[in-house]
Amino acid sequence: MCRRLVAVALGAGLLVPATVAPSALSAQVEINARDAQIRFGGRLHSQFATSSADGGKVTDFFTRRARLTIDVRVTPLLDARVQPDFGGGKLDLKDAYFRLNFDRAFRLSMGQFKRAFDIFQLDSSTDIVVVERTGRIDGVDGCAGPGGVCTLSRFTEKLGYSDRDIGVRVDGSLGERVSYMATLTNGTGTSGADENSVKSVAARLSLGLTDEITLSGNVSTHDYLDGKTQTAAAYGMDLEIGGFRSDTHLQLGFVSGKNWLIERSRRGVPRFLTWQGIASHYVALEEYRLVGIEPLARVSWGDPDRGAPADTGMVVTPGLFLYVKGKNRIGVNLDIYDHGPDSMQYSFKLQTYLYY
């Protein structure tokens, strides 16, 4: 079904010049189909990565993301999105939802979307200034439970507290300072089939302290099978100062919860703790070929089991982005992972970002 959808979308795109106003060709392509207006866009992220880890790929070129975004607008009440992805050499489906915009304070969506949890996952890959949210280093698999490196996004993704899932979402803004989001989902991610009848819940509440500072709290539960259905929970807070491509931007967050991927002990399900900070500074340029430059730094620390000694890890990421126009850019990161004595690993990443 997904392959047919993509083929139809691409075919429609080839026929666009005959049905689209010339002014639309300079931006995203728009066509009319039955009772809907359809807008095509997408992104292409190509990456080169290295790894110092034994067993990791010393060098690697690959397509990180190749997405076609299909936005559908039927009326001001109803819109939708379908977003197939060809990254990593396979066909996958990212966002795919039907949304009713009842009011600025209440929107209802059904389908596949990101769960209402931490800010680092909710931000689009077209905006974020770290090449890999998880700090992935090929060949490193030492973080107890989720594997990989011990970073905030690695915990929330692999433990099922964040990232995409299938279900129902409500969100909205209450006045100028308060916004909310809540999701009720299968808990199995984008696989489509639920494992049981229990659902996972996530909720997020944000308060704008000023025009530039936002404080948010979030909670997420994840249902999983361990002989019988179990439920784990995680809690977090994050603070954002500034915004993307606008002078200084700072994001701070921490999350704590149950690391249910570790075998249960006498103490019950082990608890993890993680925090992360990402800071960047965008400088607009007057040069013709580049419109901006943005140095950045990330520090992400994680403890997979609060009751176990000497198992923490930290990723430090210096980096730089060069902007050609808008979200079209080139970024470099150096992920440095420290997981105890004599266990430091490195990964240099260069990624190109095409946004259309």
Backbone hydrogen bonds, N-H to C=O, Kabsch-Sander energy under -0.5 kcal/mol:
donor,donor_aa,acceptor,acceptor_aa,energy
5,L,1,M,-2.3
6,V,2,C,-2.2
7,A,3,R,-2.3
8,V,4,R,-2.5
9,A,5,L,-2.4
10,L,6,V,-2.8
11,G,7,A,-2.4
12,A,8,V,-2.5
13,G,9,A,-2.1
14,L,10,L,-1.6
15,L,11,G,-1.0
15,L,12,A,-0.6
16,V,13,G,-0.9
18,A,15,L,-1.3
19,T,16,V,-2.5
20,V,16,V,-1.6
24,A,21,A,-1.6
25,L,21,A,-0.6
25,L,22,P,-1.2
26,S,23,S,-0.8
27,A,24,A,-1.4
29,V,40,F,-0.9
31,I,38,I,-2.7
33,A,36,A,-2.9
36,A,33,A,-2.4
37,Q,73,R,-2.8
38,I,31,I,-3.3
39,R,71,D,-2.9
40,F,29,V,-3.3
41,G,69,T,-2.2
43,R,67,R,-1.7
44,L,354,L,-2.3
45,H,65,R,-2.7
46,S,44,L,-0.5
46,S,352,T,-1.4
47,Q,62,F,-2.9
48,F,350,L,-2.8
49,A,60,D,-2.6
50,T,348,F,-1.9
51,S,58,V,-1.0
52,S,346,Y,-1.9
56,G,53,A,-1.9
58,V,56,G,-0.5
60,D,49,A,-1.6
62,F,47,Q,-2.3
64,R,45,H,-1.8
64,R,62,F,-0.8
65,R,45,H,-1.8
67,R,43,R,-2.3
68,L,84,P,-1.8
69,T,41,G,-2.2
69,T,67,R,-0.6
70,I,68,L,-0.6
70,I,82,V,-2.6
71,D,39,R,-2.6
71,D,69,T,-0.6
72,V,80,A,-2.6
73,R,37,Q,-2.7
74,V,78,L,-2.1
75,T,78,L,-1.6
79,D,99,R,-2.2
80,A,72,V,-2.4
81,R,97,Y,-2.1
82,V,70,I,-2.1
83,Q,95,D,-2.2
85,D,92,D,-3.1
86,F,66,A,-2.2
88,G,63,T,-2.7
89,G,86,F,-1.1
90,K,87,G,-1.1
92,D,85,D,-2.8
94,K,83,Q,-2.9
96,A,112,Q,-2.4
97,Y,81,R,-2.0
98,F,110,M,-2.5
99,R,79,D,-3.0
100,L,108,L,-3.2
101,N,77,L,-3.7
101,N,99,R,-0.5
102,F,100,L,-1.2
102,F,106,F,-0.5
103,D,106,F,-2.0
106,F,103,D,-1.3
107,R,171,D,-2.3
108,L,100,L,-2.5
109,S,169,R,-3.1
110,M,98,F,-2.4
111,G,167,G,-2.5
112,Q,96,A,-3.0
113,F,165,D,-2.0
115,R,163,D,-2.1
117,F,115,R,-2.0
121,Q,118,D,-0.8
122,L,118,D,-1.6
123,D,119,I,-2.0
127,D,124,S,-1.6
128,I,124,S,-2.0
135,G,132,E,-1.1
140,V,137,I,-2.2
141,D,139,G,-0.5
142,G,148,G,-0.6
143,C,148,G,-1.5
144,A,142,G,-0.6
147,G,143,C,-2.4
151,T,149,V,-1.6
155,F,151,T,-2.0
156,T,152,L,-2.3
157,E,153,S,-2.3
158,K,154,R,-2.0
159,L,155,F,-2.0
160,G,157,E,-1.4
161,Y,156,T,-1.7
162,S,156,T,-1.9
165,D,113,F,-2.4
166,I,189,G,-0.5
167,G,111,G,-2.9
168,V,184,L,-2.7
169,R,109,S,-2.5
170,V,182,A,-2.6
171,D,107,R,-1.7
172,G,180,Y,-1.8
173,S,104,R,-2.2
174,L,178,V,-3.1
175,G,173,S,-0.8
178,V,174,L,-0.9
179,S,206,S,-2.1
180,Y,172,G,-2.3
181,M,204,R,-2.1
182,A,170,V,-2.6
183,T,202,A,-2.8
184,L,168,V,-2.7
185,T,200,S,-2.7
186,N,166,I,-2.3
191,S,188,T,-0.8
192,G,189,G,-0.6
200,S,185,T,-3.0
202,A,183,T,-2.1
203,A,219,V,-2.6
204,R,181,M,-2.9
205,L,217,G,-2.4
206,S,179,S,-2.9
207,L,215,L,-3.0
208,G,177,R,-3.5
209,L,207,L,-1.0
209,L,213,I,-1.4
210,T,213,I,-1.6
214,T,240,E,-2.6
215,L,207,L,-2.7
216,S,238,D,-2.8
217,G,205,L,-2.3
218,N,236,G,-2.6
219,V,203,A,-2.3
220,S,234,A,-2.5
221,T,201,V,-3.2
222,H,232,A,-2.8
224,Y,230,Q,-2.4
226,D,224,Y,-0.5
226,D,228,K,-2.3
228,K,226,D,-1.3
230,Q,224,Y,-3.4
232,A,222,H,-2.5
234,A,220,S,-2.7
235,Y,256,S,-3.1
236,G,218,N,-2.4
237,M,254,F,-1.8
238,D,216,S,-2.2
239,L,252,L,-3.0
240,E,214,T,-2.6
241,I,250,L,-3.0
242,G,212,E,-2.8
243,G,246,S,-0.6
246,S,243,G,-1.1
249,H,280,S,-2.8
250,L,241,I,-2.6
251,Q,278,I,-2.4
252,L,239,L,-2.7
253,G,276,Q,-2.5
254,F,237,M,-2.3
255,V,274,T,-2.5
256,S,235,Y,-2.7
257,G,272,F,-1.7
258,K,233,A,-1.9
259,N,270,P,-3.0
260,W,258,K,-1.3
262,I,259,N,-1.7
265,S,268,G,-2.0
268,G,265,S,-2.0
272,F,257,G,-2.9
273,L,303,D,-2.0
274,T,255,V,-2.3
275,W,301,W,-2.2
276,Q,253,G,-2.7
277,G,299,V,-2.4
278,I,251,Q,-2.5
279,A,297,A,-2.6
280,S,249,H,-2.4
281,H,295,P,-1.8
282,Y,247,D,-2.4
283,V,293,I,-2.8
284,A,282,Y,-0.5
285,L,291,V,-2.3
291,V,323,Y,-2.5
292,G,323,Y,-1.2
293,I,283,V,-2.1
294,E,321,F,-2.6
296,L,319,G,-2.0
297,A,279,A,-2.3
298,R,317,T,-1.9
299,V,277,G,-2.3
300,S,315,V,-2.6
301,W,275,W,-2.6
302,G,313,G,-2.5
303,D,273,L,-3.0
306,R,271,R,-2.6
308,A,305,D,-1.8
313,G,302,G,-2.2
314,M,338,D,-2.0
315,V,300,S,-3.0
316,V,336,I,-2.5
317,T,298,R,-2.8
319,G,296,L,-1.8
320,L,332,V,-2.1
321,F,294,E,-1.7
322,L,330,I,-2.9
323,Y,292,G,-2.9
324,V,328,N,-2.6
325,K,328,N,-1.4
328,N,325,K,-2.6
329,R,327,K,-0.6
329,R,353,Y,-1.5
330,I,322,L,-2.3
331,G,351,Q,-2.8
332,V,320,L,-2.5
333,N,349,K,-2.5
334,L,318,P,-2.1
335,D,347,S,-2.9
336,I,316,V,-2.3
336,I,334,L,-0.6
337,Y,335,D,-0.5
337,Y,345,Q,-2.9
338,D,314,M,-2.8
338,D,336,I,-0.5
339,H,337,Y,-0.6
343,S,340,G,-1.5
345,Q,337,Y,-2.3
347,S,335,D,-1.7
349,K,333,N,-3.0
350,L,48,F,-2.8
351,Q,331,G,-2.8
352,T,46,S,-2.5
353,Y,329,R,-2.8
354,L,44,L,-2.4
354,L,352,T,-0.5
355,Y,353,Y,-0.5
356,Y,42,G,-2.3
